[in-house]
Amino acid sequence: MDLGANEVTTFWKVTFPLILPGVMAAALLAFSLSIDDFVVTNFTSGGTVTFPMFIYAKARIGIPPQVNVVGTIIFLTAVALVAASTLLSRRRMMRDEALARRHSAAEHA
């Protein structure tokens, strides 16, 4: 903000990128706990068939392939997010090193 940006721009350009990993981690943790917390789901779902209730009902006669599909999708999504984060981090680091080299070369010239 000391360079002239307003509050909204400061939030989206500075604060949000800093808190995004924490928000994503919290969302993934909340999602995994909601699937794991069958007892609460069983008591509070009413007539609605939620995913944990579906798994429990089907597990008595055999685990359906949909469970494996959802588990695979969750796993692959997590792997893709980690890979994308690693690639972006490497690109930023290489860009910053190149800029530092250019700046250093310009100072010596």
N, C-alpha and C positions, 0 to 999 in steps of 0.2 A: 504494500500500500504506500510505502514511502517513495515509490517510483511513479505514483500517479494512478494506480489501478483502484477500482472501486471494490466494495466488499464481495460482490458476487464473483467478479473475475479472480480476486484473491483466493476465494474459497475453491473455485474449480481448477485453478492453475497451481495452487500451492497446497492447501489443506487437504483437498480430496485425494490427490495422488499419494499423500503421506498416510492417510487413514484407510485407503482402499484395501491393502493386504489384511488389516485387522478386521474390516467389515466382511471381506470374503471368507476369512477363517471362521468368523462367528457364524456366518450363514451356513457354511458347510458343517460346522459342529452342531448347530441347531437342527439341520436336516437329518444328520446321522442319529442324533438323540431322539428325534421324533419317530424315526423308524424303529429304534431300539426300545422305546418306552411303550411296550405293548399293554401293560397293565392299565395305565392311565387311558390309553386309547380305547381299551375294551370297556371301561366304565363310562367314558364320556362321549363315545361315538353315536350312541342312540341307534337309529335304524340305518345309518350311513355305513357303507362298507369302505373302510379306509384301507390303504395298502398293507399296514401291519396286520389288520384283521383278515385280509385276503390271504396273506402268506400263512397265517396261523391256521386258517380253515383248510387250505390246500396242503399244508405240511402233514396233516394227519393221514392223507391218502397218498402222498408223494409230492415232492417239491415240483411245482410247475416250471416250465422253461422260461416263463416271464420273469421269475425271480432272478435267474441267471442273466437274462438280458439286461434287466435294470441294474444289477450289480456290475456287469461289464461296462455299461454306459457310464455309471458313476466313476468307476476306476479309470476308464479311458479319458473322461473329462478332466479328472484330477491330473493325470499324466500330461495331457495336452496343455493344461494351464501352467504346470511347472516348466514344461519345455518352452512354452512361449515366454514365460517370465525370464528364464535363463537366456534365451536368445536376445530378448530386448535389453537385458542388462549388459550382455556382451557387446551389443551394437552401441549402446550408450557409452560404455567404457572405451571402446575403440574410437568413437567419434570425439570424445573428450580428450583422449591422448593425441589424436591428430590435430585438434584445435590448439592444444598446448604446444605441440611441436611447431605449428605455424606461427604462433604468438612468440615463441622463443626465437625462431628464425627471423621474424620481423624485427625483434628488438636488437639482434646482433647485426642486422644489415644497415 
